[in-house]
Amino acid sequence: MRKLLWIPILLVSFSGAGLEVNLLEVDLSVAPGQAYTFSFTARNETEAPETFFVYAGDWDRDEMGENRFYPPGTLPRSLCSWLTVAPGSFTLGPGETREIGGTLHVPTDAAPGTHWGIVFVHGEPRPVEHQGTTVMVAKRIGIKVYATVGSAPAEGEVRRMEFHGLNPLWLGVEFTNAGPTNLREVRVEVQIYDAVGERLAEVKPAPVPCLPGASRWVIVETNLRPTPGTYLVVARVDLGGEEILAAQTYLRVRPLSLVPLSGSVVPGDLDRDGLYEDVNGDGAFDEEDVALFRTHVTSAPVQGNARRSTSPTMAAWTRRTWRP
């Protein structure tokens, strides 16, 4: 007997599996006590008629920027109670389109700052064969809606930097949006200096958004393979306002202290990339090296030579603010 599984698939894109919309975001500046309208168009790109349902919900992002979805009214700054959408459902034939309208009724006591929600267009669940099992798959596209009451300066804080690897060096920078307004493009820049003040690397990852009250990690990847020594790492975070946040910390890379894990030969770096893959030191990288490493991965010789900072992640660092 075949099982019937319900698997909703979220497709947040302009087009996905036969359902297409003509925009993904609505960003409004609003005033208390006023009403605002918006609209978008949905199109059925399949060869069969399909019924779609329209409804509102809440959403936010996790610290890595992945979307999370909730029932309407879950979040403190949800605008779902302000929002009505119509029609609530409709049927489209192949290639047909339908305009969907939304109205925001902003309360007279609406708090300053950004409020947000999402409007979903959800298709009918349809059976799909998958590895001998019938699963029910539904198309869903979300249009994010932002409504900002008034204006406020961007506020934030650089919370910490974490080093995750040294070959090459990569790290994470965490910041928070401490203000009430959505930050559409936060720009992070990291510079790395050696002990004499020479700049070794400067990295500018792609800008990221950040909702009010949220924290966000930005991953910073470099091509730098630091040799033993002390390095100054400076992070600057531009929230889009008048001030630029900054923090700095020191990265201390200690020399390797290799000892044999088996026999009398120390591990070898066969291709001189800083990774000692020849764990047993026999001049070749093979399954014996993998097995030996697995056996000793938690041992002091292995962990003592992990390519990380020797100081705690939050070691002696300072925050500063610039006005460019």
PyMOL commands that set and color helices and strands:
alter all, ss='L'
color gray80, all
select helices_A, chain A and resi 80-82+287-296+300-303
alter helices_A, ss='H'
color red, helices_A
select strands_A, chain A and resi 4-8+15-16+19-21+25-30+35-44+50-61+67-70+83-86+89-92+97-105+113-123+126-130+133-138+140-149+156-166+169-177+183-193+199-203+208-210+215-221+229-238+244-253+318-322
alter strands_A, ss='S'
color yellow, strands_A
deselect
rebuild
show_as cartoon
